[in-house]
């Protein structure tokens, strides 16, 4: 994935914020999708929302099923209103929310010893169960490689050591993370 310009990064954050606000205040999607070329790209994307520095929603698409503009809108709406771990975002929370957009590289098989904390996100898959953690999760929670694998297994609804099972598939990816807050 080629690096984004500062203007493209701002446009991505602006679209995600507008989509979140439109959903929270008016229960509808933002229209029309901006016409910048960046929104025609196809890649996996996650939109993460923090309120008062606490996670309040994170929804994404691993595979690029839609162009980036459509995907950002859908994920921002879902993160604000439909993440089953959190209550529906309220207007006063939306005003305080910090938006983060993660653009994913293609997901590829990765050997355990190749996983780099802070660089790779993980997908663990066994049977019909699949869990994903973004690279920033390992950094934010100070996880070492095995703990990151264990937490990804838990996210999939698997035993923490399921990553050791030869039937379990482990995939890695990288992200370009775009944040509204000063951590960017």
KABELGI-V277440 format. One record per backbone hydrogen bond with DSSP energy under -0.5 kcal/mol. CO is the residue of the C=O (numbers start at 0). NH is the residue of the N-H. If there is no record, write none. Layout:
BEGIN
co=[CO CO]
nh=[NH NH]
END
This chain:
BEGIN
co=[4 5 6 7 8 9 10 11 12 13 14 15 16 17 18 19 20 21 21 22 35 36 36 37 38 40 43 44 45 46 47 48 48 49 50 53 56 58 60 62 66 67 68 69 70 71 72 73 74 75 76 77 77 79 81 82 89 89 90 91 92 97 98 99 100 100 101 101 102 103 107 110 110 111 114 115 115 120 121 122 123 124 125 128 130 132 133 133 134 134 135 136 137 138 143 144 145 146 147 148 149 150 151 152 153 158 160 161 164 168 169 170 171 172 173 174 175 177 180]
nh=[8 9 10 11 12 13 14 15 16 17 18 19 20 21 22 23 24 25 27 26 38 39 40 40 68 67 103 60 101 58 99 55 56 97 53 50 48 46 44 64 70 71 72 73 74 75 76 77 78 79 80 81 82 88 83 85 92 93 94 95 96 49 179 47 102 177 45 103 175 43 171 113 114 114 116 118 119 172 132 170 130 168 128 125 123 121 136 137 137 138 139 140 142 141 147 148 149 150 151 152 153 154 155 157 156 161 163 164 167 124 109 122 107 120 104 176 102 100 183]
END
